Amino acid sequence: MRCPACGDTGTRVIDSRAIKENSEIRRRRMCDACAHRFTTYERSEDAFPRVIKKDGRREPWDREKILRGLTKACEKRPIPVKDIERLADEVGRSLGNLGESEVSATEIGEQLMAGLRELDEVAYVRFASVYRSFKDVEEFMQELSSLVGGREGSGES
């Protein structure tokens, strides 16, 4: 591990602990050269399938990319960061549990939208408007109508 302060590779772990339901390890490190202390996080990535994009390209699963999209949709909404991270982790775990080597971006998007719909309706509509690339206002209004219709059917006001 390279020290972020001086770039030296001689660092040592001074503390480790499991976090996020033992799915991640937090390590405190210290540089032997400059004594700078910093934190690193380890997460197993090998269980995640590759993502098949709409244009056919294949990319590795990227939790940070998912978090950026979710964070953008949740901008200026009263949603705690831990809830956004939890949703990204749940979708990642769900995909990892499929046992598939590849999964479509469409499937990932649908799972994220389902989670956002439960978390915050405004964030859901924002994410859906980008993800589904509505062709016109009519398509967007149909999505809003289904959202409002679903709420009325469940007894919410």
VOLUMVO-225073 format. One record per residue (C-alpha): x, y, z; residue in three letters; residue number from 1. Coordinates in steps of 0.5 Angstrom, whole numbers. Layout:
// VOLUMVO-225073
node px:X&py:Y&pz:Z&res:ALA&n:NUM
...
***
This chain:
// VOLUMVO-225073
node px:0&py:0&pz:0&res:MET&n:1
node px:3&py:7&pz:-2&res:ARG&n:2
node px:3&py:12&pz:3&res:CYS&n:3
node px:-2&py:18&pz:1&res:PRO&n:4
node px:3&py:23&pz:4&res:ALA&n:5
node px:10&py:21&pz:1&res:CYS&n:6
node px:8&py:16&pz:-4&res:GLY&n:7
node px:13&py:11&pz:0&res:ASP&n:8
node px:11&py:3&pz:0&res:THR&n:9
node px:13&py:2&pz:7&res:GLY&n:10
node px:7&py:2&pz:11&res:THR&n:11
node px:4&py:-3&pz:16&res:ARG&n:12
node px:-3&py:-4&pz:19&res:VAL&n:13
node px:-4&py:-2&pz:26&res:ILE&n:14
node px:-11&py:-3&pz:27&res:ASP&n:15
node px:-16&py:-7&pz:23&res:SER&n:16
node px:-24&py:-8&pz:24&res:ARG&n:17
node px:-30&py:-11&pz:20&res:ALA&n:18
node px:-35&py:-6&pz:18&res:ILE&n:19
node px:-42&py:-7&pz:14&res:LYS&n:20
node px:-44&py:-13&pz:17&res:GLU&n:21
node px:-37&py:-16&pz:16&res:ASN&n:22
node px:-37&py:-15&pz:9&res:SER&n:23
node px:-32&py:-10&pz:9&res:GLU&n:24
node px:-25&py:-9&pz:13&res:ILE&n:25
node px:-23&py:-2&pz:15&res:ARG&n:26
node px:-15&py:-2&pz:16&res:ARG&n:27
node px:-11&py:4&pz:20&res:ARG&n:28
node px:-4&py:4&pz:17&res:ARG&n:29
node px:2&py:8&pz:18&res:MET&n:30
node px:7&py:10&pz:14&res:CYS&n:31
node px:14&py:7&pz:16&res:ASP&n:32
node px:18&py:13&pz:12&res:ALA&n:33
node px:14&py:19&pz:15&res:CYS&n:34
node px:9&py:17&pz:20&res:ALA&n:35
node px:3&py:19&pz:17&res:HIS&n:36
node px:-3&py:15&pz:19&res:ARG&n:37
node px:-9&py:14&pz:14&res:PHE&n:38
node px:-15&py:9&pz:13&res:THR&n:39
node px:-16&py:4&pz:8&res:THR&n:40
node px:-22&py:0&pz:6&res:TYR&n:41
node px:-22&py:-7&pz:3&res:GLU&n:42
node px:-28&py:-10&pz:0&res:ARG&n:43
node px:-29&py:-17&pz:-4&res:SER&n:44
node px:-30&py:-15&pz:-11&res:GLU&n:45
node px:-29&py:-22&pz:-14&res:ASP&n:46
node px:-36&py:-25&pz:-13&res:ALA&n:47
node px:-39&py:-19&pz:-17&res:PHE&n:48
node px:-41&py:-21&pz:-24&res:PRO&n:49
node px:-39&py:-17&pz:-30&res:ARG&n:50
node px:-44&py:-11&pz:-33&res:VAL&n:51
node px:-47&py:-12&pz:-40&res:ILE&n:52
node px:-48&py:-5&pz:-42&res:LYS&n:53
node px:-54&py:-3&pz:-47&res:LYS&n:54
node px:-49&py:-2&pz:-53&res:ASP&n:55
node px:-46&py:-9&pz:-51&res:GLY&n:56
node px:-40&py:-7&pz:-48&res:ARG&n:57
node px:-38&py:-11&pz:-42&res:ARG&n:58
node px:-35&py:-7&pz:-35&res:GLU&n:59
node px:-33&py:-10&pz:-28&res:PRO&n:60
node px:-38&py:-8&pz:-23&res:TRP&n:61
node px:-37&py:-1&pz:-20&res:ASP&n:62
node px:-40&py:0&pz:-13&res:ARG&n:63
node px:-37&py:8&pz:-14&res:GLU&n:64
node px:-41&py:9&pz:-20&res:LYS&n:65
node px:-47&py:6&pz:-17&res:ILE&n:66
node px:-47&py:11&pz:-11&res:LEU&n:67
node px:-45&py:17&pz:-16&res:ARG&n:68
node px:-52&py:15&pz:-20&res:GLY&n:69
node px:-56&py:14&pz:-13&res:LEU&n:70
node px:-53&py:20&pz:-10&res:THR&n:71
node px:-55&py:25&pz:-16&res:LYS&n:72
node px:-62&py:22&pz:-16&res:ALA&n:73
node px:-62&py:23&pz:-8&res:CYS&n:74
node px:-59&py:30&pz:-8&res:GLU&n:75
node px:-63&py:35&pz:-4&res:LYS&n:76
node px:-67&py:30&pz:-1&res:ARG&n:77
node px:-68&py:28&pz:6&res:PRO&n:78
node px:-64&py:21&pz:5&res:ILE&n:79
node px:-58&py:19&pz:10&res:PRO&n:80
node px:-52&py:17&pz:6&res:VAL&n:81
node px:-52&py:10&pz:10&res:LYS&n:82
node px:-59&py:9&pz:6&res:ASP&n:83
node px:-56&py:10&pz:0&res:ILE&n:84
node px:-50&py:6&pz:1&res:GLU&n:85
node px:-54&py:0&pz:4&res:ARG&n:86
node px:-58&py:0&pz:-3&res:LEU&n:87
node px:-52&py:0&pz:-7&res:ALA&n:88
node px:-49&py:-6&pz:-2&res:ASP&n:89
node px:-56&py:-10&pz:-3&res:GLU&n:90
node px:-56&py:-9&pz:-10&res:VAL&n:91
node px:-49&py:-11&pz:-10&res:GLY&n:92
node px:-50&py:-17&pz:-6&res:ARG&n:93
node px:-56&py:-19&pz:-10&res:SER&n:94
node px:-53&py:-19&pz:-16&res:LEU&n:95
node px:-47&py:-23&pz:-13&res:GLY&n:96
node px:-52&py:-28&pz:-10&res:ASN&n:97
node px:-54&py:-30&pz:-17&res:LEU&n:98
node px:-48&py:-34&pz:-19&res:GLY&n:99
node px:-48&py:-31&pz:-26&res:GLU&n:100
node px:-41&py:-29&pz:-29&res:SER&n:101
node px:-45&py:-23&pz:-33&res:GLU&n:102
node px:-51&py:-19&pz:-31&res:VAL&n:103
node px:-55&py:-14&pz:-36&res:SER&n:104
node px:-55&py:-6&pz:-34&res:ALA&n:105
node px:-62&py:-6&pz:-35&res:THR&n:106
node px:-63&py:-11&pz:-29&res:GLU&n:107
node px:-59&py:-7&pz:-24&res:ILE&n:108
node px:-63&py:-1&pz:-26&res:GLY&n:109
node px:-69&py:-4&pz:-25&res:GLU&n:110
node px:-67&py:-7&pz:-18&res:GLN&n:111
node px:-64&py:0&pz:-16&res:LEU&n:112
node px:-71&py:4&pz:-18&res:MET&n:113
node px:-75&py:-1&pz:-14&res:ALA&n:114
node px:-70&py:0&pz:-8&res:GLY&n:115
node px:-71&py:8&pz:-9&res:LEU&n:116
node px:-78&py:7&pz:-10&res:ARG&n:117
node px:-79&py:5&pz:-3&res:GLU&n:118
node px:-74&py:10&pz:-1&res:LEU&n:119
node px:-76&py:16&pz:-4&res:ASP&n:120
node px:-81&py:17&pz:-9&res:GLU&n:121
node px:-78&py:24&pz:-12&res:VAL&n:122
node px:-71&py:20&pz:-12&res:ALA&n:123
node px:-74&py:15&pz:-16&res:TYR&n:124
node px:-77&py:19&pz:-21&res:VAL&n:125
node px:-70&py:23&pz:-22&res:ARG&n:126
node px:-67&py:16&pz:-23&res:PHE&n:127
node px:-72&py:13&pz:-27&res:ALA&n:128
node px:-72&py:20&pz:-32&res:SER&n:129
node px:-65&py:19&pz:-33&res:VAL&n:130
node px:-65&py:11&pz:-33&res:TYR&n:131
node px:-71&py:10&pz:-38&res:ARG&n:132
node px:-69&py:16&pz:-42&res:SER&n:133
node px:-76&py:18&pz:-43&res:PHE&n:134
node px:-77&py:20&pz:-51&res:LYS&n:135
node px:-83&py:25&pz:-49&res:ASP&n:136
node px:-87&py:28&pz:-44&res:VAL&n:137
node px:-92&py:23&pz:-45&res:GLU&n:138
node px:-88&py:17&pz:-43&res:GLU&n:139
node px:-86&py:21&pz:-37&res:PHE&n:140
node px:-93&py:23&pz:-35&res:MET&n:141
node px:-95&py:15&pz:-35&res:GLN&n:142
node px:-89&py:14&pz:-30&res:GLU&n:143
node px:-92&py:19&pz:-26&res:LEU&n:144
node px:-99&py:16&pz:-26&res:SER&n:145
node px:-97&py:9&pz:-25&res:SER&n:146
node px:-93&py:12&pz:-19&res:LEU&n:147
node px:-99&py:16&pz:-16&res:VAL&n:148
node px:-104&py:10&pz:-18&res:GLY&n:149
node px:-99&py:5&pz:-14&res:GLY&n:150
node px:-99&py:10&pz:-8&res:ARG&n:151
node px:-107&py:11&pz:-8&res:GLU&n:152
node px:-108&py:3&pz:-9&res:GLY&n:153
node px:-104&py:2&pz:-2&res:SER&n:154
node px:-108&py:7&pz:2&res:GLY&n:155
node px:-102&py:12&pz:2&res:GLU&n:156
node px:-104&py:19&pz:2&res:SER&n:157
***
